[in-house]
């Protein structure tokens, strides 16, 4: 049985937002995009660093 007051909470600040949206305001949407971009950049930097270290080790033994 579904609840009578079907609502969602903002993924950034936790306030109640409209059904169908994941954030309550444009500021929270921008904050969420900034966090996703930062996480993506960190992941790319991490994988790039690992690839560089592996390349150095492989080149050393050739």
CHARMM internal coordinates of N, CA and C (Angstrom, degrees):
IC EDIT
DIST 1 N 1 CA 1.4480
DIST 1 CA 1 C 1.5291
ANGL 1 N 1 CA 1 C 108.50
DIST 1 C 2 N 1.3436
ANGL 1 CA 1 C 2 N 119.34
DIHE 1 N 1 CA 1 C 2 N 119.06
DIST 2 N 2 CA 1.4628
ANGL 1 C 2 N 2 CA 121.84
DIHE 1 CA 1 C 2 N 2 CA -178.63
DIST 2 CA 2 C 1.5232
ANGL 2 N 2 CA 2 C 111.37
DIHE 1 C 2 N 2 CA 2 C -71.38
DIST 2 C 3 N 1.3338
ANGL 2 CA 2 C 3 N 116.52
DIHE 2 N 2 CA 2 C 3 N 150.92
DIST 3 N 3 CA 1.4665
ANGL 2 C 3 N 3 CA 118.99
DIHE 2 CA 2 C 3 N 3 CA 178.78
DIST 3 CA 3 C 1.5328
ANGL 3 N 3 CA 3 C 111.36
DIHE 2 C 3 N 3 CA 3 C -68.62
DIST 3 C 4 N 1.3273
ANGL 3 CA 3 C 4 N 115.64
DIHE 3 N 3 CA 3 C 4 N 154.90
DIST 4 N 4 CA 1.4664
ANGL 3 C 4 N 4 CA 120.70
DIHE 3 CA 3 C 4 N 4 CA -178.98
DIST 4 CA 4 C 1.5203
ANGL 4 N 4 CA 4 C 112.12
DIHE 3 C 4 N 4 CA 4 C -70.22
DIST 4 C 5 N 1.3275
ANGL 4 CA 4 C 5 N 117.62
DIHE 4 N 4 CA 4 C 5 N -37.38
DIST 5 N 5 CA 1.4666
ANGL 4 C 5 N 5 CA 121.06
DIHE 4 CA 4 C 5 N 5 CA -176.95
DIST 5 CA 5 C 1.5382
ANGL 5 N 5 CA 5 C 109.40
DIHE 4 C 5 N 5 CA 5 C -102.71
DIST 5 C 6 N 1.3263
ANGL 5 CA 5 C 6 N 115.65
DIHE 5 N 5 CA 5 C 6 N 79.74
DIST 6 N 6 CA 1.4594
ANGL 5 C 6 N 6 CA 121.48
DIHE 5 CA 5 C 6 N 6 CA -178.74
DIST 6 CA 6 C 1.5330
ANGL 6 N 6 CA 6 C 108.96
DIHE 5 C 6 N 6 CA 6 C -77.03
DIST 6 C 7 N 1.3221
ANGL 6 CA 6 C 7 N 116.02
DIHE 6 N 6 CA 6 C 7 N 111.92
DIST 7 N 7 CA 1.4539
ANGL 6 C 7 N 7 CA 121.03
DIHE 6 CA 6 C 7 N 7 CA 178.47
DIST 7 CA 7 C 1.5244
ANGL 7 N 7 CA 7 C 109.64
DIHE 6 C 7 N 7 CA 7 C -147.80
DIST 7 C 8 N 1.3217
ANGL 7 CA 7 C 8 N 116.23
DIHE 7 N 7 CA 7 C 8 N 166.72
DIST 8 N 8 CA 1.4542
ANGL 7 C 8 N 8 CA 121.99
DIHE 7 CA 7 C 8 N 8 CA 179.54
DIST 8 CA 8 C 1.5204
ANGL 8 N 8 CA 8 C 108.86
DIHE 7 C 8 N 8 CA 8 C -121.02
DIST 8 C 9 N 1.3148
ANGL 8 CA 8 C 9 N 113.63
DIHE 8 N 8 CA 8 C 9 N 165.50
DIST 9 N 9 CA 1.4541
ANGL 8 C 9 N 9 CA 119.83
DIHE 8 CA 8 C 9 N 9 CA 175.88
DIST 9 CA 9 C 1.5186
ANGL 9 N 9 CA 9 C 109.02
DIHE 8 C 9 N 9 CA 9 C -115.17
DIST 9 C 10 N 1.3219
ANGL 9 CA 9 C 10 N 115.13
DIHE 9 N 9 CA 9 C 10 N 146.30
DIST 10 N 10 CA 1.4605
ANGL 9 C 10 N 10 CA 122.40
DIHE 9 CA 9 C 10 N 10 CA -178.89
DIST 10 CA 10 C 1.5266
ANGL 10 N 10 CA 10 C 109.68
DIHE 9 C 10 N 10 CA 10 C -61.09
DIST 10 C 11 N 1.3376
ANGL 10 CA 10 C 11 N 116.83
DIHE 10 N 10 CA 10 C 11 N 136.70
DIST 11 N 11 CA 1.4656
ANGL 10 C 11 N 11 CA 121.77
DIHE 10 CA 10 C 11 N 11 CA -179.18
DIST 11 CA 11 C 1.5245
ANGL 11 N 11 CA 11 C 111.87
DIHE 10 C 11 N 11 CA 11 C -71.06
DIST 11 C 12 N 1.3382
ANGL 11 CA 11 C 12 N 118.18
DIHE 11 N 11 CA 11 C 12 N -16.17
DIST 12 N 12 CA 1.4615
ANGL 11 C 12 N 12 CA 121.98
DIHE 11 CA 11 C 12 N 12 CA -176.93
DIST 12 CA 12 C 1.5224
ANGL 12 N 12 CA 12 C 111.82
DIHE 11 C 12 N 12 CA 12 C -100.05
DIST 12 C 13 N 1.3311
ANGL 12 CA 12 C 13 N 116.52
DIHE 12 N 12 CA 12 C 13 N -55.73
DIST 13 N 13 CA 1.4684
ANGL 12 C 13 N 13 CA 119.44
DIHE 12 CA 12 C 13 N 13 CA -172.44
DIST 13 CA 13 C 1.5328
ANGL 13 N 13 CA 13 C 113.70
DIHE 12 C 13 N 13 CA 13 C -106.12
DIST 13 C 14 N 1.3354
ANGL 13 CA 13 C 14 N 118.00
DIHE 13 N 13 CA 13 C 14 N -15.84
DIST 14 N 14 CA 1.4544
ANGL 13 C 14 N 14 CA 120.56
DIHE 13 CA 13 C 14 N 14 CA 177.24
DIST 14 CA 14 C 1.5154
ANGL 14 N 14 CA 14 C 115.29
DIHE 13 C 14 N 14 CA 14 C 90.00
DIST 14 C 15 N 1.3300
ANGL 14 CA 14 C 15 N 118.07
DIHE 14 N 14 CA 14 C 15 N -1.68
DIST 15 N 15 CA 1.4628
ANGL 14 C 15 N 15 CA 119.83
DIHE 14 CA 14 C 15 N 15 CA 177.78
DIST 15 CA 15 C 1.5175
ANGL 15 N 15 CA 15 C 110.40
DIHE 14 C 15 N 15 CA 15 C -72.60
DIST 15 C 16 N 1.3068
ANGL 15 CA 15 C 16 N 116.92
DIHE 15 N 15 CA 15 C 16 N 160.13
DIST 16 N 16 CA 1.4628
ANGL 15 C 16 N 16 CA 122.19
DIHE 15 CA 15 C 16 N 16 CA 178.94
DIST 16 CA 16 C 1.5250
ANGL 16 N 16 CA 16 C 108.45
DIHE 15 C 16 N 16 CA 16 C -69.59
DIST 16 C 17 N 1.3310
ANGL 16 CA 16 C 17 N 116.23
DIHE 16 N 16 CA 16 C 17 N 134.94
DIST 17 N 17 CA 1.4641
ANGL 16 C 17 N 17 CA 120.49
DIHE 16 CA 16 C 17 N 17 CA 176.52
DIST 17 CA 17 C 1.5270
ANGL 17 N 17 CA 17 C 108.88
DIHE 16 C 17 N 17 CA 17 C -129.85
DIST 17 C 18 N 1.2981
ANGL 17 CA 17 C 18 N 114.45
DIHE 17 N 17 CA 17 C 18 N 171.36
DIST 18 N 18 CA 1.4620
ANGL 17 C 18 N 18 CA 120.64
DIHE 17 CA 17 C 18 N 18 CA -175.97
DIST 18 CA 18 C 1.5241
ANGL 18 N 18 CA 18 C 110.71
DIHE 17 C 18 N 18 CA 18 C -66.62
DIST 18 C 19 N 1.3219
ANGL 18 CA 18 C 19 N 117.43
DIHE 18 N 18 CA 18 C 19 N 146.67
DIST 19 N 19 CA 1.4612
ANGL 18 C 19 N 19 CA 119.69
DIHE 18 CA 18 C 19 N 19 CA 175.10
DIST 19 CA 19 C 1.5248
ANGL 19 N 19 CA 19 C 110.23
DIHE 18 C 19 N 19 CA 19 C -60.06
DIST 19 C 20 N 1.3075
ANGL 19 CA 19 C 20 N 115.96
DIHE 19 N 19 CA 19 C 20 N 139.06
DIST 20 N 20 CA 1.4539
ANGL 19 C 20 N 20 CA 120.30
DIHE 19 CA 19 C 20 N 20 CA 179.94
DIST 20 CA 20 C 1.5168
ANGL 20 N 20 CA 20 C 114.11
DIHE 19 C 20 N 20 CA 20 C 95.20
DIST 20 C 21 N 1.3315
ANGL 20 CA 20 C 21 N 118.14
DIHE 20 N 20 CA 20 C 21 N -11.88
DIST 21 N 21 CA 1.4619
ANGL 20 C 21 N 21 CA 120.07
DIHE 20 CA 20 C 21 N 21 CA 177.27
DIST 21 CA 21 C 1.5251
ANGL 21 N 21 CA 21 C 108.37
DIHE 20 C 21 N 21 CA 21 C -117.21
DIST 21 C 22 N 1.3167
ANGL 21 CA 21 C 22 N 115.69
DIHE 21 N 21 CA 21 C 22 N 153.45
DIST 22 N 22 CA 1.4575
ANGL 21 C 22 N 22 CA 120.02
DIHE 21 CA 21 C 22 N 22 CA -176.92
DIST 22 CA 22 C 1.5229
ANGL 22 N 22 CA 22 C 112.72
DIHE 21 C 22 N 22 CA 22 C -101.17
DIST 22 C 23 N 1.3259
ANGL 22 CA 22 C 23 N 117.19
DIHE 22 N 22 CA 22 C 23 N -11.72
DIST 23 N 23 CA 1.4602
ANGL 22 C 23 N 23 CA 121.20
DIHE 22 CA 22 C 23 N 23 CA 177.85
DIST 23 CA 23 C 1.5206
ANGL 23 N 23 CA 23 C 109.56
DIHE 22 C 23 N 23 CA 23 C -130.59
DIST 23 C 24 N 1.3154
ANGL 23 CA 23 C 24 N 115.85
DIHE 23 N 23 CA 23 C 24 N 159.60
DIST 24 N 24 CA 1.4621
ANGL 23 C 24 N 24 CA 119.87
DIHE 23 CA 23 C 24 N 24 CA -175.80
DIST 24 CA 24 C 1.5218
ANGL 24 N 24 CA 24 C 113.13
DIHE 23 C 24 N 24 CA 24 C -91.73
DIST 24 C 25 N 1.3374
ANGL 24 CA 24 C 25 N 117.58
DIHE 24 N 24 CA 24 C 25 N -20.17
DIST 25 N 25 CA 1.4590
ANGL 24 C 25 N 25 CA 120.08
DIHE 24 CA 24 C 25 N 25 CA -177.86
DIST 25 CA 25 C 1.5190
ANGL 25 N 25 CA 25 C 110.24
DIHE 24 C 25 N 25 CA 25 C -150.80
DIST 25 C 26 N 1.3154
ANGL 25 CA 25 C 26 N 114.59
DIHE 25 N 25 CA 25 C 26 N 171.50
DIST 26 N 26 CA 1.4574
ANGL 25 C 26 N 26 CA 120.29
DIHE 25 CA 25 C 26 N 26 CA 178.52
DIST 26 CA 26 C 1.5254
ANGL 26 N 26 CA 26 C 110.63
DIHE 25 C 26 N 26 CA 26 C -66.03
DIST 26 C 27 N 1.3318
ANGL 26 CA 26 C 27 N 117.60
DIHE 26 N 26 CA 26 C 27 N -35.59
DIST 27 N 27 CA 1.4662
ANGL 26 C 27 N 27 CA 121.21
DIHE 26 CA 26 C 27 N 27 CA 178.95
DIST 27 CA 27 C 1.5274
ANGL 27 N 27 CA 27 C 110.72
DIHE 26 C 27 N 27 CA 27 C -63.23
DIST 27 C 28 N 1.3116
ANGL 27 CA 27 C 28 N 117.03
DIHE 27 N 27 CA 27 C 28 N -41.59
DIST 28 N 28 CA 1.4695
ANGL 27 C 28 N 28 CA 120.44
DIHE 27 CA 27 C 28 N 28 CA 178.10
DIST 28 CA 28 C 1.5257
ANGL 28 N 28 CA 28 C 110.85
DIHE 27 C 28 N 28 CA 28 C -68.70
DIST 28 C 29 N 1.3225
ANGL 28 CA 28 C 29 N 117.73
DIHE 28 N 28 CA 28 C 29 N -35.95
DIST 29 N 29 CA 1.4596
ANGL 28 C 29 N 29 CA 120.78
DIHE 28 CA 28 C 29 N 29 CA 177.44
DIST 29 CA 29 C 1.5243
ANGL 29 N 29 CA 29 C 110.25
DIHE 28 C 29 N 29 CA 29 C -64.15
DIST 29 C 30 N 1.3292
ANGL 29 CA 29 C 30 N 116.96
DIHE 29 N 29 CA 29 C 30 N -41.87
DIST 30 N 30 CA 1.4669
ANGL 29 C 30 N 30 CA 120.83
DIHE 29 CA 29 C 30 N 30 CA 177.80
DIST 30 CA 30 C 1.5198
ANGL 30 N 30 CA 30 C 111.19
DIHE 29 C 30 N 30 CA 30 C -66.10
DIST 30 C 31 N 1.3175
ANGL 30 CA 30 C 31 N 116.88
DIHE 30 N 30 CA 30 C 31 N -39.67
DIST 31 N 31 CA 1.4647
ANGL 30 C 31 N 31 CA 121.27
DIHE 30 CA 30 C 31 N 31 CA 177.86
DIST 31 CA 31 C 1.5279
ANGL 31 N 31 CA 31 C 110.36
DIHE 30 C 31 N 31 CA 31 C -62.84
DIST 31 C 32 N 1.3194
ANGL 31 CA 31 C 32 N 116.23
DIHE 31 N 31 CA 31 C 32 N -40.72
DIST 32 N 32 CA 1.4697
ANGL 31 C 32 N 32 CA 119.94
DIHE 31 CA 31 C 32 N 32 CA 178.60
DIST 32 CA 32 C 1.5199
ANGL 32 N 32 CA 32 C 111.28
DIHE 31 C 32 N 32 CA 32 C -65.13
DIST 32 C 33 N 1.3365
ANGL 32 CA 32 C 33 N 117.20
DIHE 32 N 32 CA 32 C 33 N -41.27
DIST 33 N 33 CA 1.4613
ANGL 32 C 33 N 33 CA 121.14
DIHE 32 CA 32 C 33 N 33 CA 177.01
DIST 33 CA 33 C 1.5293
ANGL 33 N 33 CA 33 C 111.23
DIHE 32 C 33 N 33 CA 33 C -64.01
DIST 33 C 34 N 1.3332
ANGL 33 CA 33 C 34 N 116.73
DIHE 33 N 33 CA 33 C 34 N -40.66
DIST 34 N 34 CA 1.4671
ANGL 33 C 34 N 34 CA 120.58
DIHE 33 CA 33 C 34 N 34 CA 177.92
DIST 34 CA 34 C 1.5249
ANGL 34 N 34 CA 34 C 111.17
DIHE 33 C 34 N 34 CA 34 C -62.03
DIST 34 C 35 N 1.3111
ANGL 34 CA 34 C 35 N 116.48
DIHE 34 N 34 CA 34 C 35 N -42.23
DIST 35 N 35 CA 1.4683
ANGL 34 C 35 N 35 CA 120.19
DIHE 34 CA 34 C 35 N 35 CA 178.69
DIST 35 CA 35 C 1.5204
ANGL 35 N 35 CA 35 C 111.22
DIHE 34 C 35 N 35 CA 35 C -64.38
DIST 35 C 36 N 1.3420
ANGL 35 CA 35 C 36 N 116.85
DIHE 35 N 35 CA 35 C 36 N -41.89
DIST 36 N 36 CA 1.4583
ANGL 35 C 36 N 36 CA 120.85
DIHE 35 CA 35 C 36 N 36 CA 179.11
DIST 36 CA 36 C 1.5270
ANGL 36 N 36 CA 36 C 110.73
DIHE 35 C 36 N 36 CA 36 C -64.67
DIST 36 C 37 N 1.3270
ANGL 36 CA 36 C 37 N 117.06
DIHE 36 N 36 CA 36 C 37 N -41.29
DIST 37 N 37 CA 1.4636
ANGL 36 C 37 N 37 CA 121.08
DIHE 36 CA 36 C 37 N 37 CA 178.54
DIST 37 CA 37 C 1.5265
ANGL 37 N 37 CA 37 C 110.42
DIHE 36 C 37 N 37 CA 37 C -64.31
DIST 37 C 38 N 1.3157
ANGL 37 CA 37 C 38 N 116.81
DIHE 37 N 37 CA 37 C 38 N -42.51
DIST 38 N 38 CA 1.4545
ANGL 37 C 38 N 38 CA 121.42
DIHE 37 CA 37 C 38 N 38 CA 179.16
DIST 38 CA 38 C 1.5241
ANGL 38 N 38 CA 38 C 110.94
DIHE 37 C 38 N 38 CA 38 C -63.32
DIST 38 C 39 N 1.3182
ANGL 38 CA 38 C 39 N 116.73
DIHE 38 N 38 CA 38 C 39 N -43.33
DIST 39 N 39 CA 1.4644
ANGL 38 C 39 N 39 CA 121.47
DIHE 38 CA 38 C 39 N 39 CA 178.98
DIST 39 CA 39 C 1.5270
ANGL 39 N 39 CA 39 C 110.74
DIHE 38 C 39 N 39 CA 39 C -64.00
DIST 39 C 40 N 1.3374
ANGL 39 CA 39 C 40 N 116.93
DIHE 39 N 39 CA 39 C 40 N -40.78
DIST 40 N 40 CA 1.4608
ANGL 39 C 40 N 40 CA 121.56
DIHE 39 CA 39 C 40 N 40 CA 178.67
DIST 40 CA 40 C 1.5334
ANGL 40 N 40 CA 40 C 110.67
DIHE 39 C 40 N 40 CA 40 C -65.02
DIST 40 C 41 N 1.3306
ANGL 40 CA 40 C 41 N 117.45
DIHE 40 N 40 CA 40 C 41 N -43.54
DIST 41 N 41 CA 1.4668
ANGL 40 C 41 N 41 CA 121.03
DIHE 40 CA 40 C 41 N 41 CA 178.15
DIST 41 CA 41 C 1.5218
ANGL 41 N 41 CA 41 C 111.24
DIHE 40 C 41 N 41 CA 41 C -63.44
DIST 41 C 42 N 1.3148
ANGL 41 CA 41 C 42 N 117.78
DIHE 41 N 41 CA 41 C 42 N -41.05
DIST 42 N 42 CA 1.4605
ANGL 41 C 42 N 42 CA 121.50
DIHE 41 CA 41 C 42 N 42 CA 178.35
DIST 42 CA 42 C 1.5257
ANGL 42 N 42 CA 42 C 110.71
DIHE 41 C 42 N 42 CA 42 C -62.63
DIST 42 C 43 N 1.3287
ANGL 42 CA 42 C 43 N 116.23
DIHE 42 N 42 CA 42 C 43 N -42.63
DIST 43 N 43 CA 1.4632
ANGL 42 C 43 N 43 CA 120.62
DIHE 42 CA 42 C 43 N 43 CA 179.60
DIST 43 CA 43 C 1.5319
ANGL 43 N 43 CA 43 C 110.46
DIHE 42 C 43 N 43 CA 43 C -63.42
DIST 43 C 44 N 1.3240
ANGL 43 CA 43 C 44 N 117.05
DIHE 43 N 43 CA 43 C 44 N -44.45
DIST 44 N 44 CA 1.4616
ANGL 43 C 44 N 44 CA 120.08
DIHE 43 CA 43 C 44 N 44 CA 178.11
DIST 44 CA 44 C 1.5244
ANGL 44 N 44 CA 44 C 111.38
DIHE 43 C 44 N 44 CA 44 C -62.44
DIST 44 C 45 N 1.3128
ANGL 44 CA 44 C 45 N 117.58
DIHE 44 N 44 CA 44 C 45 N -41.12
DIST 45 N 45 CA 1.4584
ANGL 44 C 45 N 45 CA 121.56
DIHE 44 CA 44 C 45 N 45 CA 178.13
DIST 45 CA 45 C 1.5227
ANGL 45 N 45 CA 45 C 110.85
DIHE 44 C 45 N 45 CA 45 C -63.82
DIST 45 C 46 N 1.3035
ANGL 45 CA 45 C 46 N 117.41
DIHE 45 N 45 CA 45 C 46 N -41.33
DIST 46 N 46 CA 1.4586
ANGL 45 C 46 N 46 CA 122.06
DIHE 45 CA 45 C 46 N 46 CA 179.02
DIST 46 CA 46 C 1.5269
ANGL 46 N 46 CA 46 C 111.14
DIHE 45 C 46 N 46 CA 46 C -62.79
DIST 46 C 47 N 1.3387
ANGL 46 CA 46 C 47 N 116.73
DIHE 46 N 46 CA 46 C 47 N -50.07
DIST 47 N 47 CA 1.4692
ANGL 46 C 47 N 47 CA 120.24
DIHE 46 CA 46 C 47 N 47 CA -179.98
DIST 47 CA 47 C 1.5224
ANGL 47 N 47 CA 47 C 111.39
DIHE 46 C 47 N 47 CA 47 C -66.10
DIST 47 C 48 N 1.3204
ANGL 47 CA 47 C 48 N 117.26
DIHE 47 N 47 CA 47 C 48 N -36.90
DIST 48 N 48 CA 1.4582
ANGL 47 C 48 N 48 CA 120.69
DIHE 47 CA 47 C 48 N 48 CA 177.40
DIST 48 CA 48 C 1.5160
ANGL 48 N 48 CA 48 C 111.58
DIHE 47 C 48 N 48 CA 48 C -63.89
DIST 48 C 49 N 1.3256
ANGL 48 CA 48 C 49 N 116.78
DIHE 48 N 48 CA 48 C 49 N -40.83
DIST 49 N 49 CA 1.4634
ANGL 48 C 49 N 49 CA 121.17
DIHE 48 CA 48 C 49 N 49 CA 178.22
DIST 49 CA 49 C 1.5277
ANGL 49 N 49 CA 49 C 111.22
DIHE 48 C 49 N 49 CA 49 C -64.81
DIST 49 C 50 N 1.3027
ANGL 49 CA 49 C 50 N 116.76
DIHE 49 N 49 CA 49 C 50 N -42.37
DIST 50 N 50 CA 1.4706
ANGL 49 C 50 N 50 CA 120.69
DIHE 49 CA 49 C 50 N 50 CA 178.47
DIST 50 CA 50 C 1.5272
ANGL 50 N 50 CA 50 C 109.94
DIHE 49 C 50 N 50 CA 50 C -63.38
DIST 50 C 51 N 1.3285
ANGL 50 CA 50 C 51 N 116.75
DIHE 50 N 50 CA 50 C 51 N -43.13
DIST 51 N 51 CA 1.4632
ANGL 50 C 51 N 51 CA 120.31
DIHE 50 CA 50 C 51 N 51 CA 179.28
DIST 51 CA 51 C 1.5224
ANGL 51 N 51 CA 51 C 110.95
DIHE 50 C 51 N 51 CA 51 C -63.27
DIST 51 C 52 N 1.3194
ANGL 51 CA 51 C 52 N 117.48
DIHE 51 N 51 CA 51 C 52 N -40.16
DIST 52 N 52 CA 1.4581
ANGL 51 C 52 N 52 CA 121.80
DIHE 51 CA 51 C 52 N 52 CA 178.81
DIST 52 CA 52 C 1.5228
ANGL 52 N 52 CA 52 C 111.42
DIHE 51 C 52 N 52 CA 52 C -63.97
DIST 52 C 53 N 1.3120
ANGL 52 CA 52 C 53 N 117.21
DIHE 52 N 52 CA 52 C 53 N -44.38
DIST 53 N 53 CA 1.4664
ANGL 52 C 53 N 53 CA 121.11
DIHE 52 CA 52 C 53 N 53 CA 178.18
DIST 53 CA 53 C 1.5231
ANGL 53 N 53 CA 53 C 110.41
DIHE 52 C 53 N 53 CA 53 C -62.94
DIST 53 C 54 N 1.3227
ANGL 53 CA 53 C 54 N 117.43
DIHE 53 N 53 CA 53 C 54 N -44.32
DIST 54 N 54 CA 1.4624
ANGL 53 C 54 N 54 CA 120.24
DIHE 53 CA 53 C 54 N 54 CA 177.77
DIST 54 CA 54 C 1.5268
ANGL 54 N 54 CA 54 C 111.46
DIHE 53 C 54 N 54 CA 54 C -62.93
DIST 54 C 55 N 1.3118
ANGL 54 CA 54 C 55 N 117.38
DIHE 54 N 54 CA 54 C 55 N -40.38
DIST 55 N 55 CA 1.4570
ANGL 54 C 55 N 55 CA 121.66
DIHE 54 CA 54 C 55 N 55 CA 178.30
DIST 55 CA 55 C 1.5222
ANGL 55 N 55 CA 55 C 111.03
DIHE 54 C 55 N 55 CA 55 C -62.06
DIST 55 C 56 N 1.3187
ANGL 55 CA 55 C 56 N 117.66
DIHE 55 N 55 CA 55 C 56 N -42.38
DIST 56 N 56 CA 1.4568
ANGL 55 C 56 N 56 CA 121.50
DIHE 55 CA 55 C 56 N 56 CA 178.43
DIST 56 CA 56 C 1.5195
ANGL 56 N 56 CA 56 C 110.69
DIHE 55 C 56 N 56 CA 56 C -62.96
DIST 56 C 57 N 1.3091
ANGL 56 CA 56 C 57 N 118.22
DIHE 56 N 56 CA 56 C 57 N -44.79
DIST 57 N 57 CA 1.4522
ANGL 56 C 57 N 57 CA 121.16
DIHE 56 CA 56 C 57 N 57 CA 179.87
DIST 57 CA 57 C 1.5249
ANGL 57 N 57 CA 57 C 111.92
DIHE 56 C 57 N 57 CA 57 C -66.50
DIST 57 C 58 N 1.3236
ANGL 57 CA 57 C 58 N 117.86
DIHE 57 N 57 CA 57 C 58 N -40.38
DIST 58 N 58 CA 1.4605
ANGL 57 C 58 N 58 CA 120.50
DIHE 57 CA 57 C 58 N 58 CA 179.14
DIST 58 CA 58 C 1.5230
ANGL 58 N 58 CA 58 C 110.00
DIHE 57 C 58 N 58 CA 58 C -67.67
DIST 58 C 59 N 1.3153
ANGL 58 CA 58 C 59 N 118.56
DIHE 58 N 58 CA 58 C 59 N -43.05
DIST 59 N 59 CA 1.4587
ANGL 58 C 59 N 59 CA 121.99
DIHE 58 CA 58 C 59 N 59 CA 179.53
DIST 59 CA 59 C 1.5199
ANGL 59 N 59 CA 59 C 111.77
DIHE 58 C 59 N 59 CA 59 C -64.92
DIST 59 C 60 N 1.2787
ANGL 59 CA 59 C 60 N 117.47
DIHE 59 N 59 CA 59 C 60 N -28.56
DIST 60 N 60 CA 1.4683
ANGL 59 C 60 N 60 CA 122.44
DIHE 59 CA 59 C 60 N 60 CA -179.19
DIST 60 CA 60 C 1.5270
ANGL 60 N 60 CA 60 C 111.45
DIHE 59 C 60 N 60 CA 60 C -68.20
DIST 60 C 61 N 1.3209
ANGL 60 CA 60 C 61 N 117.45
DIHE 60 N 60 CA 60 C 61 N -33.11
DIST 61 N 61 CA 1.4575
ANGL 60 C 61 N 61 CA 121.64
DIHE 60 CA 60 C 61 N 61 CA -176.19
DIST 61 CA 61 C 1.5231
ANGL 61 N 61 CA 61 C 113.76
DIHE 60 C 61 N 61 CA 61 C -98.49
DIST 61 C 62 N 1.3131
ANGL 61 CA 61 C 62 N 118.20
DIHE 61 N 61 CA 61 C 62 N 6.89
DIST 62 N 62 CA 1.4713
ANGL 61 C 62 N 62 CA 120.68
DIHE 61 CA 61 C 62 N 62 CA 177.40
DIST 62 CA 62 C 1.4958
ANGL 62 N 62 CA 62 C 111.65
DIHE 61 C 62 N 62 CA 62 C -88.39
END
COOR INIT
IC SEED 1 N 1 CA 1 C
IC BUILD
